[in-house]
Amino acid sequence: MRNIAVLTAALEIVEQRLKEPMNAADLSKACFVSYSGLQKLFAYACGCSVSEYITKRRLSRASNELLSSDKSVTDIALDYQYNSSEAFSRAFRRFWGITPSEFRKTRRFAELHPKFNLENNDGGVKMNSRKPIDVSELYDELKRLGGTYALSIDIMSFMKTNEEYGYAVGDVILAETFARIERELDEKMFLFRTGGDEFAVVTALESVKDAESLARKITAQNGVLVKAGGHEIPLSVRVGISQIPKKMPNYQKLLEILNESMAQARAKG
């Protein structure tokens, strides 16, 4: 139970201090835990080091500000603890595959690496593969659009990719998946990352045929290679389709509906 309390506190502190100087040593002191102990918790629960997690959260929030504000790239870079716009742009390109300016001009959605949540695992901690992040905004959108269809999407063989090529390559695959999905959406639709390799699209479509057509567009690029870490890796996704009840169920029931559509897609291959 102490591990859960420590990691929960660490995640909250990170969110509060994204625009302040902060590193793993600072975070371990704030949580009253050893540096090595905190690193082990992050590696086990989040699959990355403390510094990697902080960097991903900073870049996700900075991406949001690029889309939601008129701040200059330099001001955003300095806000999120980068010494220059050049250093920020290099990190941003590694994160998204494009520059901050290109991102601002061409993209709509930014939360590629949202905050992690935790679940209890026999006294330990782990990432919940079904809900590792806060998806309350997704729930709000679906509640507003009851009776329409949502897509549940996951990356095929993503765990194998991480195991064979490393998490840095996996991060490139996530960013490319995000981009491929977003390119097929119109201005009424919303994209969320809902799990380690899972995404949800609020389509606002009232016809299942229209939802199926969108799913086919998203899967049309299955097998196209992604260049990452000196490798060329085929990227494919599966898509499940769910109709959101007009009378919105509770949060947990909604997740079960989305997960069931994904399970059916996996069963069909």
Phi and psi in degrees as GROMACS dihedral restraints (atoms count N, CA, C in turn):
[ dihedral_restraints ]
;  ai    aj    ak    al  type     phi  dphi    fc
    3     4     5     6     1   -62.8    20    10
    4     5     6     7     1   -37.7    20    10
    6     7     8     9     1   -59.2    20    10
    7     8     9    10     1   -42.9    20    10
    9    10    11    12     1   -63.1    20    10
   10    11    12    13     1   -44.6    20    10
   12    13    14    15     1   -62.7    20    10
   13    14    15    16     1   -42.6    20    10
   15    16    17    18     1   -64.4    20    10
   16    17    18    19     1   -47.9    20    10
   18    19    20    21     1   -68.7    20    10
   19    20    21    22     1   -38.3    20    10
   21    22    23    24     1   -60.3    20    10
   22    23    24    25     1   -44.7    20    10
   24    25    26    27     1   -63.0    20    10
   25    26    27    28     1   -42.3    20    10
   27    28    29    30     1   -61.7    20    10
   28    29    30    31     1   -43.5    20    10
   30    31    32    33     1   -63.5    20    10
   31    32    33    34     1   -38.3    20    10
   33    34    35    36     1   -68.9    20    10
   34    35    36    37     1   -40.8    20    10
   36    37    38    39     1   -63.2    20    10
   37    38    39    40     1   -41.1    20    10
   39    40    41    42     1   -57.2    20    10
   40    41    42    43     1   -46.6    20    10
   42    43    44    45     1   -60.8    20    10
   43    44    45    46     1   -38.7    20    10
   45    46    47    48     1   -72.4    20    10
   46    47    48    49     1   -24.6    20    10
   48    49    50    51     1  -118.1    20    10
   49    50    51    52     1    23.9    20    10
   51    52    53    54     1   -61.2    20    10
   52    53    54    55     1   -27.4    20    10
   54    55    56    57     1  -101.6    20    10
   55    56    57    58     1    16.0    20    10
   57    58    59    60     1  -121.8    20    10
   58    59    60    61     1   157.7    20    10
   60    61    62    63     1   -58.2    20    10
   61    62    63    64     1   130.8    20    10
   63    64    65    66     1  -163.5    20    10
   64    65    66    67     1   135.2    20    10
   66    67    68    69     1  -138.7    20    10
   67    68    69    70     1  -176.7    20    10
   69    70    71    72     1   -62.6    20    10
   70    71    72    73     1   -38.1    20    10
   72    73    74    75     1   -64.6    20    10
   73    74    75    76     1   -43.8    20    10
   75    76    77    78     1   -60.2    20    10
   76    77    78    79     1   -42.8    20    10
   78    79    80    81     1   -67.6    20    10
   79    80    81    82     1   -39.7    20    10
   81    82    83    84     1   -64.5    20    10
   82    83    84    85     1   -37.8    20    10
   84    85    86    87     1   -65.3    20    10
   85    86    87    88     1   -41.6    20    10
   87    88    89    90     1   -65.3    20    10
   88    89    90    91     1   -26.6    20    10
   90    91    92    93     1   -98.0    20    10
   91    92    93    94     1     0.5    20    10
   93    94    95    96     1    56.6    20    10
   94    95    96    97     1    47.7    20    10
   96    97    98    99     1  -140.6    20    10
   97    98    99   100     1   157.9    20    10
   99   100   101   102     1   -69.1    20    10
  100   101   102   103     1   154.5    20    10
  102   103   104   105     1   -57.9    20    10
  103   104   105   106     1   -49.1    20    10
  105   106   107   108     1   -65.4    20    10
  106   107   108   109     1   -36.2    20    10
  108   109   110   111     1   -64.2    20    10
  109   110   111   112     1   -41.8    20    10
  111   112   113   114     1   -67.8    20    10
  112   113   114   115     1   -39.9    20    10
  114   115   116   117     1   -60.8    20    10
  115   116   117   118     1   -40.7    20    10
  117   118   119   120     1   -64.6    20    10
  118   119   120   121     1   -40.2    20    10
  120   121   122   123     1   -62.4    20    10
  121   122   123   124     1   -44.8    20    10
  123   124   125   126     1   -66.1    20    10
  124   125   126   127     1   -41.2    20    10
  126   127   128   129     1   -62.2    20    10
  127   128   129   130     1   -40.8    20    10
  129   130   131   132     1   -74.0    20    10
  130   131   132   133     1   -45.6    20    10
  132   133   134   135     1   -84.3    20    10
  133   134   135   136     1   -36.7    20    10
  135   136   137   138     1  -111.1    20    10
  136   137   138   139     1   -13.2    20    10
  138   139   140   141     1    75.5    20    10
  139   140   141   142     1    19.5    20    10
  141   142   143   144     1  -155.3    20    10
  142   143   144   145     1   169.6    20    10
  144   145   146   147     1   -77.4    20    10
  145   146   147   148     1   169.0    20    10
  147   148   149   150     1   -60.1    20    10
  148   149   150   151     1   -47.4    20    10
  150   151   152   153     1   -63.7    20    10
  151   152   153   154     1   -37.8    20    10
  153   154   155   156     1   -65.1    20    10
  154   155   156   157     1   -40.8    20    10
  156   157   158   159     1   -64.2    20    10
  157   158   159   160     1   -44.3    20    10
  159   160   161   162     1   -60.5    20    10
  160   161   162   163     1   -43.7    20    10
  162   163   164   165     1   -61.8    20    10
  163   164   165   166     1   -44.2    20    10
  165   166   167   168     1   -64.4    20    10
  166   167   168   169     1   -40.3    20    10
  168   169   170   171     1   -68.1    20    10
  169   170   171   172     1   -39.9    20    10
  171   172   173   174     1   -62.7    20    10
  172   173   174   175     1   -43.8    20    10
  174   175   176   177     1   -69.5    20    10
  175   176   177   178     1   -34.4    20    10
  177   178   179   180     1   -64.3    20    10
  178   179   180   181     1   -46.5    20    10
  180   181   182   183     1   -68.1    20    10
  181   182   183   184     1   -37.4    20    10
  183   184   185   186     1   -62.9    20    10
  184   185   186   187     1   -38.8    20    10
  186   187   188   189     1   -61.4    20    10
  187   188   189   190     1   -41.1    20    10
  189   190   191   192     1   -59.7    20    10
  190   191   192   193     1   -42.7    20    10
  192   193   194   195     1   -68.2    20    10
  193   194   195   196     1   -32.0    20    10
  195   196   197   198     1   -60.2    20    10
  196   197   198   199     1   -36.4    20    10
  198   199   200   201     1   -86.4    20    10
  199   200   201   202     1   -27.5    20    10
  201   202   203   204     1  -106.4    20    10
  202   203   204   205     1    -3.2    20    10
  204   205   206   207     1  -136.2    20    10
  205   206   207   208     1   169.3    20    10
  207   208   209   210     1  -100.4    20    10
  208   209   210   211     1    12.3    20    10
  210   211   212   213     1   -61.2    20    10
  211   212   213   214     1   147.1    20    10
  213   214   215   216     1   -70.9    20    10
  214   215   216   217     1   159.3    20    10
  216   217   218   219     1   -59.7    20    10
  217   218   219   220     1   -38.8    20    10
  219   220   221   222     1   -63.4    20    10
  220   221   222   223     1   -44.5    20    10
  222   223   224   225     1   -64.0    20    10
  223   224   225   226     1   -41.1    20    10
  225   226   227   228     1   -65.8    20    10
  226   227   228   229     1   -40.8    20    10
  228   229   230   231     1   -58.8    20    10
  229   230   231   232     1   -47.0    20    10
  231   232   233   234     1   -66.8    20    10
  232   233   234   235     1   -38.3    20    10
  234   235   236   237     1   -57.0    20    10
  235   236   237   238     1   -39.4    20    10
  237   238   239   240     1   -98.7    20    10
  238   239   240   241     1    28.8    20    10
  240   241   242   243     1    72.1    20    10
  241   242   243   244     1    26.4    20    10
  243   244   245   246     1   -96.4    20    10
  244   245   246   247     1   139.7    20    10
  246   247   248   249     1   -72.5    20    10
  247   248   249   250     1   -21.3    20    10
  249   250   251   252     1  -156.3    20    10
  250   251   252   253     1   162.7    20    10
  252   253   254   255     1   -66.4    20    10
  253   254   255   256     1   -28.4    20    10
  255   256   257   258     1   -66.1    20    10
  256   257   258   259     1   -45.8    20    10
  258   259   260   261     1   -63.5    20    10
  259   260   261   262     1   -41.0    20    10
  261   262   263   264     1   -62.6    20    10
  262   263   264   265     1   -44.2    20    10
  264   265   266   267     1   -64.0    20    10
  265   266   267   268     1   -37.9    20    10
  267   268   269   270     1   -63.6    20    10
  268   269   270   271     1   -45.7    20    10
  270   271   272   273     1   -65.4    20    10
  271   272   273   274     1   -39.7    20    10
  273   274   275   276     1   -64.4    20    10
  274   275   276   277     1   -41.2    20    10
  276   277   278   279     1   -65.0    20    10
  277   278   279   280     1   -38.7    20    10
  279   280   281   282     1   -64.0    20    10
  280   281   282   283     1   -33.5    20    10
  282   283   284   285     1   -75.4    20    10
  283   284   285   286     1   -48.7    20    10
  285   286   287   288     1  -108.3    20    10
  286   287   288   289     1   -20.0    20    10
  288   289   290   291     1    88.1    20    10
  289   290   291   292     1    -0.1    20    10
  291   292   293   294     1  -140.2    20    10
  292   293   294   295     1   167.4    20    10
  294   295   296   297     1   -77.8    20    10
  295   296   297   298     1   162.1    20    10
  297   298   299   300     1   -57.3    20    10
  298   299   300   301     1   -40.0    20    10
  300   301   302   303     1   -65.1    20    10
  301   302   303   304     1   -43.0    20    10
  303   304   305   306     1   -63.2    20    10
  304   305   306   307     1   -41.3    20    10
  306   307   308   309     1   -59.8    20    10
  307   308   309   310     1   -45.9    20    10
  309   310   311   312     1   -61.7    20    10
  310   311   312   313     1   -34.4    20    10
  312   313   314   315     1   -81.3    20    10
  313   314   315   316     1   -28.5    20    10
  315   316   317   318     1  -117.9    20    10
  316   317   318   319     1   -11.3    20    10
  318   319   320   321     1  -114.8    20    10
  319   320   321   322     1   160.2    20    10
  321   322   323   324     1  -119.5    20    10
  322   323   324   325     1   -26.8    20    10
  324   325   326   327     1  -120.3    20    10
  325   326   327   328     1   143.8    20    10
  327   328   329   330     1  -128.4    20    10
  328   329   330   331     1   -19.1    20    10
  330   331   332   333     1   -83.3    20    10
  331   332   333   334     1    74.3    20    10
  333   334   335   336     1   -74.0    20    10
  334   335   336   337     1   -34.4    20    10
  336   337   338   339     1  -128.4    20    10
  337   338   339   340     1    76.7    20    10
  339   340   341   342     1   -67.5    20    10
  340   341   342   343     1   171.8    20    10
  342   343   344   345     1   -61.1    20    10
  343   344   345   346     1   139.4    20    10
  345   346   347   348     1   -82.0    20    10
  346   347   348   349     1   146.3    20    10
  348   349   350   351     1  -111.0    20    10
  349   350   351   352     1   170.6    20    10
  351   352   353   354     1  -126.6    20    10
  352   353   354   355     1   160.0    20    10
  354   355   356   357     1  -135.2    20    10
  355   356   357   358     1   155.6    20    10
  357   358   359   360     1   -75.4    20    10
  358   359   360   361     1   140.0    20    10
  360   361   362   363     1  -137.7    20    10
  361   362   363   364     1    78.5    20    10
  363   364   365   366     1    53.4    20    10
  364   365   366   367     1    46.7    20    10
  366   367   368   369     1    90.7    20    10
  367   368   369   370     1    -6.7    20    10
  369   370   371   372     1  -111.5    20    10
  370   371   372   373     1  -162.0    20    10
  372   373   374   375     1  -133.5    20    10
  373   374   375   376     1   153.4    20    10
  375   376   377   378     1  -159.1    20    10
  376   377   378   379     1   163.4    20    10
  378   379   380   381     1   -74.6    20    10
  379   380   381   382     1   133.2    20    10
  381   382   383   384     1   -80.9    20    10
  382   383   384   385     1   115.4    20    10
  384   385   386   387     1   -63.0    20    10
  385   386   387   388     1   -20.9    20    10
  387   388   389   390     1   -92.0    20    10
  388   389   390   391     1   -25.9    20    10
  390   391   392   393     1  -151.2    20    10
  391   392   393   394     1    67.4    20    10
  393   394   395   396     1   -81.7    20    10
  394   395   396   397     1    -6.8    20    10
  396   397   398   399     1  -134.6    20    10
  397   398   399   400     1   167.8    20    10
  399   400   401   402     1   -79.6    20    10
  400   401   402   403     1   114.8    20    10
  402   403   404   405     1  -116.4    20    10
  403   404   405   406     1    30.9    20    10
  405   406   407   408     1   -63.2    20    10
  406   407   408   409     1   -32.4    20    10
  408   409   410   411     1   -66.8    20    10
  409   410   411   412     1   -36.8    20    10
  411   412   413   414     1   -60.7    20    10
  412   413   414   415     1   -45.4    20    10
  414   415   416   417     1   -59.2    20    10
  415   416   417   418     1   -42.4    20    10
  417   418   419   420     1   -62.6    20    10
  418   419   420   421     1   -41.2    20    10
  420   421   422   423     1   -67.1    20    10
  421   422   423   424     1   -43.0    20    10
  423   424   425   426     1   -66.9    20    10
  424   425   426   427     1   -36.0    20    10
  426   427   428   429     1   -61.8    20    10
  427   428   429   430     1   -37.4    20    10
  429   430   431   432     1   -70.7    20    10
  430   431   432   433     1   -26.5    20    10
  432   433   434   435     1  -118.8    20    10
  433   434   435   436     1    37.9    20    10
  435   436   437   438     1   -56.5    20    10
  436   437   438   439     1   140.3    20    10
  438   439   440   441     1    96.3    20    10
  439   440   441   442     1   -14.0    20    10
  441   442   443   444     1   -94.8    20    10
  442   443   444   445     1  -178.2    20    10
  444   445   446   447     1  -107.2    20    10
  445   446   447   448     1   146.7    20    10
  447   448   449   450     1  -123.8    20    10
  448   449   450   451     1   149.2    20    10
  450   451   452   453     1  -106.4    20    10
  451   452   453   454     1   135.6    20    10
  453   454   455   456     1  -108.9    20    10
  454   455   456   457     1   128.2    20    10
  456   457   458   459     1  -129.7    20    10
  457   458   459   460     1   135.6    20    10
  459   460   461   462     1  -135.5    20    10
  460   461   462   463     1   159.0    20    10
  462   463   464   465     1   -89.0    20    10
  463   464   465   466     1   128.4    20    10
  465   466   467   468     1   -74.8    20    10
  466   467   468   469     1   134.9    20    10
  468   469   470   471     1    61.2    20    10
  469   470   471   472     1    30.2    20    10
  471   472   473   474     1   -67.8    20    10
  472   473   474   475     1   -41.1    20    10
  474   475   476   477     1   -62.0    20    10
  475   476   477   478     1   -40.6    20    10
  477   478   479   480     1   -63.0    20    10
  478   479   480   481     1   -39.6    20    10
  480   481   482   483     1   -61.1    20    10
  481   482   483   484     1   -46.2    20    10
  483   484   485   486     1   -60.7    20    10
  484   485   486   487     1   -42.1    20    10
  486   487   488   489     1   -67.9    20    10
  487   488   489   490     1   -39.2    20    10
  489   490   491   492     1   -82.8    20    10
  490   491   492   493     1   -35.5    20    10
  492   493   494   495     1  -116.7    20    10
  493   494   495   496     1   -13.2    20    10
  495   496   497   498     1   100.3    20    10
  496   497   498   499     1   161.2    20    10
  498   499   500   501     1   -68.8    20    10
  499   500   501   502     1   -27.0    20    10
  501   502   503   504     1   -63.3    20    10
  502   503   504   505     1   -41.5    20    10
  504   505   506   507     1   -67.8    20    10
  505   506   507   508     1   -39.1    20    10
  507   508   509   510     1   -58.8    20    10
  508   509   510   511     1   -36.9    20    10
  510   511   512   513     1   -64.7    20    10
  511   512   513   514     1   -37.2    20    10
  513   514   515   516     1   -64.7    20    10
  514   515   516   517     1   -41.1    20    10
  516   517   518   519     1   -62.0    20    10
  517   518   519   520     1   -41.6    20    10
  519   520   521   522     1   -60.7    20    10
  520   521   522   523     1   -46.0    20    10
  522   523   524   525     1   -63.9    20    10
  523   524   525   526     1   -40.4    20    10
  525   526   527   528     1   -68.4    20    10
  526   527   528   529     1   -38.6    20    10
  528   529   530   531     1   -61.5    20    10
  529   530   531   532     1   -46.3    20    10
  531   532   533   534     1   -54.6    20    10
  532   533   534   535     1   -46.2    20    10
  534   535   536   537     1   -67.4    20    10
  535   536   537   538     1   -42.5    20    10
  537   538   539   540     1   -62.0    20    10
  538   539   540   541     1   -42.7    20    10
  540   541   542   543     1   -65.1    20    10
  541   542   543   544     1   -48.0    20    10
  543   544   545   546     1   -58.9    20    10
  544   545   546   547     1   -36.2    20    10
  546   547   548   549     1   -61.3    20    10
  547   548   549   550     1   -24.2    20    10
  549   550   551   552     1   -94.2    20    10
  550   551   552   553     1    -0.1    20    10
  552   553   554   555     1   -97.3    20    10
  553   554   555   556     1   146.0    20    10
  555   556   557   558     1   -93.6    20    10
  556   557   558   559     1  -178.5    20    10
  558   559   560   561     1   -69.5    20    10
  559   560   561   562     1   -14.6    20    10
  561   562   563   564     1   -87.4    20    10
  562   563   564   565     1   -10.0    20    10
  564   565   566   567     1   -98.5    20    10
  565   566   567   568     1   155.9    20    10
  567   568   569   570     1  -129.3    20    10
  568   569   570   571     1   143.4    20    10
  570   571   572   573     1  -118.3    20    10
  571   572   573   574     1   133.3    20    10
  573   574   575   576     1  -133.3    20    10
  574   575   576   577     1   145.0    20    10
  576   577   578   579     1   -91.4    20    10
  577   578   579   580     1   124.0    20    10
  579   580   581   582     1  -114.0    20    10
  580   581   582   583     1    -3.3    20    10
  582   583   584   585     1  -165.5    20    10
  583   584   585   586     1  -173.7    20    10
  585   586   587   588     1   -54.3    20    10
  586   587   588   589     1   -45.8    20    10
  588   589   590   591     1  -131.6    20    10
  589   590   591   592     1    26.6    20    10
  591   592   593   594     1  -119.8    20    10
  592   593   594   595     1   146.2    20    10
  594   595   596   597     1  -135.6    20    10
  595   596   597   598     1   157.8    20    10
  597   598   599   600     1  -132.1    20    10
  598   599   600   601     1   141.9    20    10
  600   601   602   603     1  -118.5    20    10
  601   602   603   604     1   123.2    20    10
  603   604   605   606     1   -87.4    20    10
  604   605   606   607     1   106.5    20    10
  606   607   608   609     1   -86.4    20    10
  607   608   609   610     1   -26.2    20    10
  609   610   611   612     1    64.5    20    10
  610   611   612   613     1    11.5    20    10
  612   613   614   615     1   -85.0    20    10
  613   614   615   616     1   137.8    20    10
  615   616   617   618     1   -99.0    20    10
  616   617   618   619     1    -7.3    20    10
  618   619   620   621     1  -111.5    20    10
  619   620   621   622     1   130.7    20    10
  621   622   623   624     1   -65.2    20    10
  622   623   624   625     1   -31.8    20    10
  624   625   626   627     1   -63.8    20    10
  625   626   627   628     1   -39.2    20    10
  627   628   629   630     1   -66.4    20    10
  628   629   630   631     1   -39.4    20    10
  630   631   632   633     1   -64.2    20    10
  631   632   633   634     1   -41.5    20    10
  633   634   635   636     1   -63.5    20    10
  634   635   636   637     1   -38.1    20    10
  636   637   638   639     1   -62.9    20    10
  637   638   639   640     1   -42.5    20    10
  639   640   641   642     1   -63.5    20    10
  640   641   642   643     1   -41.8    20    10
  642   643   644   645     1   -59.9    20    10
  643   644   645   646     1   -40.8    20    10
  645   646   647   648     1   -64.9    20    10
  646   647   648   649     1   -37.2    20    10
  648   649   650   651     1   -63.3    20    10
  649   650   651   652     1   -40.3    20    10
  651   652   653   654     1   -68.2    20    10
  652   653   654   655     1   -38.6    20    10
  654   655   656   657     1   -85.2    20    10
  655   656   657   658     1    -4.1    20    10
  657   658   659   660     1   -61.9    20    10
  658   659   660   661     1   -25.5    20    10
  660   661   662   663     1   -93.8    20    10
  661   662   663   664     1     8.5    20    10
  663   664   665   666     1   -55.4    20    10
  664   665   666   667     1   133.3    20    10
  666   667   668   669     1    94.0    20    10
  667   668   669   670     1   -14.0    20    10
  669   670   671   672     1   -65.9    20    10
  670   671   672   673     1   134.8    20    10
  672   673   674   675     1   -75.1    20    10
  673   674   675   676     1   144.4    20    10
  675   676   677   678     1  -114.8    20    10
  676   677   678   679     1   130.1    20    10
  678   679   680   681     1   -89.3    20    10
  679   680   681   682     1   123.2    20    10
  681   682   683   684     1  -156.9    20    10
  682   683   684   685     1   130.2    20    10
  684   685   686   687     1    58.3    20    10
  685   686   687   688     1    32.4    20    10
  687   688   689   690     1    80.6    20    10
  688   689   690   691     1     7.7    20    10
  690   691   692   693     1  -117.8    20    10
  691   692   693   694     1   159.2    20    10
  693   694   695   696     1  -117.7    20    10
  694   695   696   697     1   114.4    20    10
  696   697   698   699     1  -120.0    20    10
  697   698   699   700     1   126.7    20    10
  699   700   701   702     1   -69.2    20    10
  700   701   702   703     1   133.7    20    10
  702   703   704   705     1  -113.1    20    10
  703   704   705   706     1   123.2    20    10
  705   706   707   708     1  -135.3    20    10
  706   707   708   709     1   149.3    20    10
  708   709   710   711     1  -128.7    20    10
  709   710   711   712     1   158.6    20    10
  711   712   713   714     1  -110.5    20    10
  712   713   714   715     1   150.5    20    10
  714   715   716   717     1  -130.3    20    10
  715   716   717   718     1   127.3    20    10
  717   718   719   720     1  -108.1    20    10
  718   719   720   721     1   151.1    20    10
  720   721   722   723     1  -120.3    20    10
  721   722   723   724     1   130.5    20    10
  723   724   725   726     1  -129.2    20    10
  724   725   726   727     1   140.2    20    10
  726   727   728   729     1   -93.6    20    10
  727   728   729   730     1   126.1    20    10
  729   730   731   732     1   -79.9    20    10
  730   731   732   733     1   126.7    20    10
  732   733   734   735     1   -56.9    20    10
  733   734   735   736     1   144.5    20    10
  735   736   737   738     1   -65.7    20    10
  736   737   738   739     1   -37.4    20    10
  738   739   740   741     1   -93.1    20    10
  739   740   741   742     1   105.8    20    10
  741   742   743   744     1   -64.5    20    10
  742   743   744   745     1   127.9    20    10
  744   745   746   747     1   -75.0    20    10
  745   746   747   748     1   177.1    20    10
  747   748   749   750     1   -71.1    20    10
  748   749   750   751     1   172.2    20    10
  750   751   752   753     1   -56.1    20    10
  751   752   753   754     1   -47.3    20    10
  753   754   755   756     1   -65.2    20    10
  754   755   756   757     1   -40.6    20    10
  756   757   758   759     1   -64.4    20    10
  757   758   759   760     1   -38.7    20    10
  759   760   761   762     1   -61.0    20    10
  760   761   762   763     1   -44.3    20    10
  762   763   764   765     1   -60.9    20    10
  763   764   765   766     1   -37.4    20    10
  765   766   767   768     1   -64.1    20    10
  766   767   768   769     1   -38.8    20    10
  768   769   770   771     1   -63.6    20    10
  769   770   771   772     1   -46.9    20    10
  771   772   773   774     1   -64.2    20    10
  772   773   774   775     1   -42.5    20    10
  774   775   776   777     1   -65.7    20    10
  775   776   777   778     1   -36.6    20    10
  777   778   779   780     1   -64.1    20    10
  778   779   780   781     1   -40.8    20    10
  780   781   782   783     1   -65.1    20    10
  781   782   783   784     1   -35.2    20    10
  783   784   785   786     1   -69.5    20    10
  784   785   786   787     1   -40.1    20    10
  786   787   788   789     1   -62.0    20    10
  787   788   789   790     1   -39.0    20    10
  789   790   791   792     1   -66.4    20    10
  790   791   792   793     1   -38.8    20    10
  792   793   794   795     1   -64.8    20    10
  793   794   795   796     1   -41.0    20    10
  795   796   797   798     1   -63.6    20    10
  796   797   798   799     1   -40.4    20    10
  798   799   800   801     1   -63.2    20    10
  799   800   801   802     1   -32.2    20    10
  801   802   803   804     1   -82.6    20    10
  802   803   804   805     1    -8.8    20    10
